[in-house]
Amino acid sequence: MKTKESATDAVQSLAQWSENCEHPTPFALFLDLIGWSEETYGERLCSEQQPLIGYLEASKLAQALEAWSERPQEVETIVADIVEAA
């Protein structure tokens, strides 16, 4: 079971890594997969094109999804904070 700190680290790591990527980013795909983008913006962020995902991006995405599966409300709060700060 992930702790709140490890869940935060997983999501922040994906978000920070995604700053190096062109849109759509792995973080945008994460937001689509957890339903956050549709709930917040009314649409998916990766509806027309999927991000390029290499092994490192896939690993970070998997860790963030695992954190969300174990602590969904906390991860959604973390996501809101990250998006608000951007």
Phi, psi and omega in degrees: 000132179283144173277169177299321181294318180289327175295316177299314180299318182297314182289317179295323178297316177296316181297316180294317179298323182294342176297340179273357187252155173278157179288139000280142185265164173301327178293322176297319177297318176303314180299322177293315184296327180269000177083004184293318184294318179292322180292323185271316185255349181080009179201161177280148179277337182246038186288330183260335184209139176269146178291155173283125184240116173264185183296323181290317178296320179297320179295314179296320178296317179298318179295319179293320178293322177297317178299317180295321181294332181265333184218062188301317183291320179294319179294320179295326174293317177299315179300314180301319177296318180295313181294320180295324181284341183285000000 
